[in-house]
């Protein structure tokens, strides 16, 4: 009986780990199209020589890119932070 509660806790912990990692990856995937659009608009503004528009697009691109990297870093930290603890064998 005691072993069942440990197995259930490990199962729930594993489900939370994988769920949060999946949520982080899905968030990045959802934002990826916006980042690609901002990158294209920034390159187009640079090509046309519109410096104010290029600065605005670059700022948006950097904010969204850094935000996506932060979400990924938090997801990976939680994923590895909740990994199962190994028991030491004598």
C-alpha positions as CSV (number, residue, x, y, z in Angstrom):
1,X,0.0,0.0,0.0
2,X,2.8,2.4,0.9
3,X,4.5,1.6,-2.4
4,X,1.3,2.6,-4.3
5,X,1.3,6.1,-3.0
6,X,4.9,6.6,-3.9
7,X,4.3,5.3,-7.4
8,X,1.2,7.6,-7.7
9,X,3.2,10.6,-6.5
10,X,6.0,9.8,-9.0
11,X,3.5,9.4,-11.8
12,X,1.8,12.7,-11.0
13,X,5.2,14.5,-10.7
14,X,6.2,13.0,-14.1
15,X,3.0,14.2,-15.6
16,X,3.5,17.7,-14.3
17,X,7.1,17.7,-15.6
18,X,6.1,16.7,-19.1
19,X,3.0,18.9,-19.1
20,X,4.9,22.0,-18.2
21,X,7.6,21.2,-20.8
22,X,5.0,20.7,-23.4
23,X,3.3,23.9,-22.5
24,X,6.6,25.8,-22.8
25,X,7.3,24.3,-26.2
26,X,3.7,25.0,-27.4
27,X,4.0,28.6,-26.2
28,X,7.2,29.1,-28.2
29,X,5.6,27.4,-31.2
30,X,2.6,29.7,-31.0
31,X,4.9,32.8,-30.9
32,X,7.2,31.6,-33.6
33,X,5.1,32.8,-36.4
34,X,4.9,36.3,-34.9
35,X,8.7,36.3,-34.5
36,X,9.2,35.3,-38.1
37,X,6.8,38.1,-39.2
38,X,8.6,40.7,-37.2
39,X,11.9,39.5,-38.6
40,X,10.7,39.8,-42.2
41,X,9.3,43.3,-41.5
42,X,12.5,44.4,-39.8
43,X,14.6,43.2,-42.8
44,X,12.2,45.0,-45.2
45,X,12.4,48.2,-43.2
46,X,16.2,48.0,-43.2
47,X,16.3,47.3,-46.9
48,X,14.1,50.4,-47.6
49,X,16.2,52.6,-45.3
50,X,13.4,53.4,-42.9
51,X,15.4,53.6,-39.7
52,X,12.6,54.5,-37.3
53,X,10.5,51.6,-38.6
54,X,13.5,49.3,-38.5
55,X,14.2,50.2,-34.9
56,X,10.6,49.6,-33.9
57,X,10.5,46.2,-35.6
58,X,13.9,45.3,-34.1
59,X,12.7,46.2,-30.7
60,X,9.5,44.0,-31.1
61,X,11.6,41.2,-32.5
62,X,14.1,41.3,-29.6
63,X,11.3,41.5,-26.9
64,X,9.5,38.5,-28.4
65,X,12.7,36.5,-28.9
66,X,13.9,37.1,-25.4
67,X,10.4,36.3,-24.0
68,X,10.4,33.0,-25.8
69,X,13.8,32.1,-24.5
70,X,12.8,33.0,-21.0
71,X,9.7,30.7,-21.3
72,X,11.9,27.9,-22.6
73,X,14.4,28.4,-19.8
74,X,11.8,28.3,-17.2
75,X,10.2,25.2,-18.7
76,X,13.5,23.4,-18.9
77,X,14.4,24.4,-15.3
78,X,11.1,23.1,-14.0
79,X,11.5,19.9,-16.1
80,X,14.9,19.2,-14.7
81,X,14.0,20.5,-11.2
82,X,11.2,18.0,-10.8
83,X,13.0,15.0,-12.1
84,X,12.8,11.9,-9.9
85,X,15.2,11.7,-7.1
86,X,17.5,8.7,-7.3
87,X,17.8,6.5,-4.3
88,X,21.3,5.6,-3.2
89,X,21.9,1.8,-3.0
90,X,24.3,0.6,-0.2
